[in-house]
Amino acid sequence: MKYVAILVLKSEAYAKTVVSTLIELGLFDSTVLDGEGVENVATETIPVLSEVTALFGQDIVFNKTIITVVPDRDAVYELNRSLQRDGIDLNTPEVGTLMAFPCEIYIGAE
């Protein structure tokens, strides 16, 4: 069964390495989305949060979200191992997260 893998990077600095890893693994049909952390959106909508953030000098949080379909569960673990090999350890705070879900319906060219 195919899986949908969602990789959320908390730093744009990792994007090129991740894209290279995806290509190396043959995961060409991936989508990269630019995003904003919820902290940034909250500071725009709740003025007091903006003031608190300014006091502590926190950076605006952006992210890159990559969505891809992998052939099976093992491919998700292979992706994680490859990222670790390339210096991206998702177990490290502020790096990102990798999630995967079974894809019961897949319509598209194989």
HELIX and SHEET records of a PDB file:
HELIX    1   1 GLU A   12  TYR A   14  5                                   3    
HELIX    2   2 ALA A   15  GLU A   24  1                                  10    
HELIX    3   3 VAL A   38  THR A   45  1                                   8    
HELIX    4   4 PRO A   47  PHE A   56  1                                  10    
HELIX    5   5 ARG A   73  ARG A   85  1                                  13    
SHEET    1   A 4 SER A  30  GLU A  36  0                                        
SHEET    2   A 4 PHE A  62  VAL A  70 -1                                        
SHEET    3   A 4 TYR A   3  LEU A   9 -1                                        
SHEET    4   A 4 GLY A  96  PRO A 102 -1                                        
END                                                                             
